[in-house]
């Protein structure tokens, strides 16, 4: 079965709220369980530095967001869940991509243009307060995506531009240095649910109108009680259209339960009773997860261990790939300077290893010839590190094929001499 890689970034600012759960966390957790999907979820703490200068808030938000996703059912054994700052290959790739990305492309980035427009409206210099981090944000996002050769990136329509930029960066790099990157595609779900907040506007941290996802029951009751409603008295029919209370209920209830509340609105349910119905329904969903959340929050070392294990998996892919990219751009050993190739020759396709995870949860790798033919196929490894170590052994040890025979599946019609020749070509390129 072919595997499709999905990648999702979660910025570590703020506390997750009901809107985040309905619009992102719940559907993402469900998507991660689909067969044929390899999912990468990362805490984008480098990105958070652009928006937040409070180190305590960054750390606390990282903890709360990780705990929220894990408590909501994200299984770190079935996905690669990691912290962006634990992958040093990402900022290194960020620099490589910045060297092939035109400034004109970044000038058109929505966030940068919005900052400039805001400054001009206020009579300030267009770039007042604009950091290099904000300007270069799309390049770092491109590095996040391209590092793991993601095929699909679920985003809202406002983020599509960043995926298009990542494709441009990948194309520019591939044109200069050979085919290394997969061109990602944006996945847009126009049916993503958005919830109204306490004041009726979209629930958002920027509006300060949120209901924190793992509020205590008492706090949840107090916040739901503060939802804006109209002045219609008990017994008067009420409209579901535009009712924040009804919309939030609908996001947590079954179709049958939603229809029952719709009838109750028509029959004139009192607002206090409607809010009690909402409290019970939301708490029914959240309460089982709340206990797990509190346990994780109170034992941050458990989250730390999960994230470090995720980083180990991620780096099993990132470390050999950044080595491949270093060689491609000419950052190579000088030991064999006489064998150095011209830039034009560097574009020539080389054999390559591909490491991946299958639906059975095991990690595999294969060796492809320069023309794409399958030369070597591994059996499954329990951990990505084991697969990565086997690849490293094949790349550095002349007798590795014999040593790893029990981990290699035969490929029909392929001669061992072809495999050895491909490994020698890779060794020469890496050392050249």
Residue pairs with C-beta under 8 A, 6 or more apart in sequence:
1 35
1 36
1 358
1 359
2 36
3 36
3 37
3 38
3 356
3 357
3 358
3 359
4 36
4 37
4 38
4 151
4 152
5 37
5 38
5 39
5 40
5 148
5 149
5 150
5 151
5 152
6 31
6 32
6 37
6 38
6 39
6 40
6 150
6 151
6 152
6 153
6 154
6 187
7 39
7 40
7 41
7 42
7 144
7 145
7 148
7 150
7 152
7 153
7 184
8 28
8 39
8 40
8 41
8 42
8 153
8 154
9 41
9 42
9 44
9 47
9 84
9 141
9 144
10 24
10 41
10 42
10 43
10 44
10 65
10 69
11 44
11 47
11 48
11 51
12 43
12 44
12 45
12 48
12 58
12 61
12 62
12 65
13 48
13 51
13 52
13 57
13 58
13 61
13 205
14 61
14 205
15 61
15 64
15 205
15 210
15 212
15 213
16 25
16 64
16 65
16 68
16 212
16 213
16 214
17 203
17 205
17 210
17 211
17 212
17 213
18 195
18 203
18 210
18 211
18 212
18 213
18 248
18 251
18 282
19 194
19 195
19 197
19 202
19 203
19 204
19 210
20 68
20 213
21 68
21 72
21 213
22 193
22 194
22 195
22 251
22 252
23 192
23 193
23 194
23 195
24 192
25 68
25 69
25 72
25 74
25 213
26 72
27 189
27 192
28 41
28 74
28 154
29 69
29 72
29 73
29 74
31 37
31 39
31 154
32 39
32 41
32 74
32 75
32 78
32 79
33 75
33 78
35 359
36 359
38 80
38 356
38 357
39 78
39 79
39 80
40 79
40 80
40 82
40 148
40 150
40 314
41 69
41 74
41 79
41 80
41 81
41 82
42 81
42 82
42 83
42 84
42 87
42 144
42 314
43 62
43 65
43 66
43 82
43 83
43 84
43 307
44 84
44 144
45 58
45 62
45 83
45 84
45 85
46 84
46 85
46 90
46 91
46 140
47 84
47 137
47 140
47 141
48 58
48 61
48 62
49 58
49 133
50 131
50 133
50 134
50 137
52 58
52 61
62 83
63 297
63 300
63 303
64 297
66 81
66 296
66 303
66 306
66 307
67 293
67 296
67 297
67 303
68 213
68 214
68 293
69 81
70 76
70 81
70 292
70 296
70 303
70 306
71 214
71 289
71 290
71 292
71 293
71 296
72 289
73 289
74 81
76 306
76 309
76 310
77 361
78 361
80 148
80 310
80 313
80 314
81 306
81 307
81 310
82 307
82 310
82 311
82 313
82 314
83 307
83 310
83 311
84 90
84 144
86 307
86 308
86 311
86 314
86 315
87 147
87 311
87 314
87 315
87 318
89 147
89 315
89 318
89 319
89 321
89 322
90 140
90 143
90 144
90 147
90 318
91 140
91 143
92 322
93 143
93 146
93 147
93 322
93 325
94 136
94 139
94 140
94 142
94 143
96 173
96 325
96 329
97 139
97 142
97 143
97 146
97 169
97 173
98 136
98 139
100 169
100 172
100 173
100 176
101 139
101 142
101 165
101 168
101 169
101 172
105 138
105 165
105 168
106 112
106 135
106 136
106 138
106 139
107 113
108 161
109 135
109 137
109 138
109 161
109 162
109 165
110 158
110 161
111 134
111 137
112 130
112 134
112 135
112 137
115 129
115 130
115 134
116 126
116 127
116 130
119 125
119 126
119 127
119 128
119 129
119 130
120 126
138 161
138 162
138 165
138 166
139 165
139 169
141 162
141 165
141 166
142 162
142 165
142 166
142 169
142 170
145 153
145 163
145 166
145 184
146 166
146 169
146 170
146 181
146 182
146 184
147 317
147 318
147 321
147 322
148 314
148 317
148 318
149 181
149 182
149 321
150 182
150 184
151 182
151 184
151 185
152 184
152 185
152 186
152 187
153 163
153 166
153 184
153 185
153 186
153 187
154 186
154 187
154 188
154 189
155 162
155 163
155 186
155 187
155 188
156 188
156 192
157 188
157 190
159 186
160 186
160 188
163 184
163 185
163 186
164 186
166 184
167 183
167 184
169 181
170 181
170 182
170 183
170 184
171 183
173 180
173 181
174 180
174 181
176 343
176 347
177 325
177 328
177 329
177 346
177 347
178 328
178 346
178 347
178 348
178 349
178 350
179 349
180 324
180 325
180 328
193 251
194 202
194 203
195 202
195 203
195 244
195 247
195 248
195 251
196 202
196 203
196 244
196 247
196 248
197 203
197 204
197 207
197 209
197 210
197 211
197 244
198 209
198 210
198 211
198 223
198 226
198 227
198 228
198 244
199 207
199 209
199 228
200 228
200 242
200 244
201 207
201 209
203 209
203 210
203 211
204 210
211 220
211 223
211 224
212 219
213 286
214 286
214 289
214 290
214 293
214 294
215 223
216 290
217 279
217 283
217 287
220 279
220 282
220 283
220 286
221 279
224 245
224 275
224 278
224 279
224 282
225 275
227 244
227 245
227 248
227 275
228 244
229 243
229 245
229 271
229 274
230 238
232 238
232 268
232 271
233 270
234 268
234 269
234 270
234 271
234 273
235 268
236 268
237 265
237 266
237 267
237 268
238 265
238 266
238 268
238 269
238 271
238 274
239 265
240 246
240 261
240 262
240 265
243 265
245 271
245 274
245 275
245 278
246 261
246 262
246 265
246 274
248 278
248 282
249 257
249 258
249 261
249 277
249 278
249 281
249 282
250 258
252 281
252 282
252 284
252 285
253 261
253 281
257 281
261 269
261 274
261 277
264 274
264 277
265 274
269 277
296 302
296 303
312 384
312 385
313 383
313 384
313 385
316 355
316 363
316 384
316 385
316 387
316 388
317 355
317 384
317 388
319 388
320 353
320 355
320 388
320 391
320 392
323 430
324 352
326 332
327 429
327 430
327 432
328 346
330 343
330 346
332 340
332 430
332 431
332 432
333 430
333 431
333 432
335 431
336 428
336 431
336 432
339 428
339 431
339 432
340 432
341 348
341 432
348 370
349 370
349 371
350 370
350 425
350 426
350 429
351 367
351 368
351 369
351 370
351 375
351 422
351 423
351 425
351 426
352 367
352 368
352 426
353 365
353 366
353 367
353 368
353 391
353 394
353 395
353 426
354 365
354 366
354 368
355 363
355 364
355 365
355 384
355 387
355 388
355 391
356 363
356 364
356 365
357 363
357 364
357 384
358 364
358 380
360 380
362 380
362 381
362 382
363 380
363 381
363 382
363 383
363 384
363 386
363 387
364 377
364 378
364 379
364 380
364 381
364 387
365 378
365 387
365 390
365 391
366 374
366 375
366 376
366 377
366 378
367 374
367 375
367 376
367 377
367 394
367 419
367 422
367 423
368 374
368 375
369 375
369 418
369 422
370 422
370 425
373 414
374 411
374 414
375 411
375 414
375 418
375 419
375 422
376 394
376 408
376 411
376 414
376 419
376 422
377 408
377 409
377 411
378 387
378 390
378 407
378 408
378 409
379 406
379 407
379 408
379 409
381 387
381 390
381 407
390 404
390 407
393 400
393 403
393 404
394 400
394 401
394 404
394 423
395 423
395 426
395 427
395 430
396 427
397 403
400 423
401 408
401 416
401 419
401 420
401 423
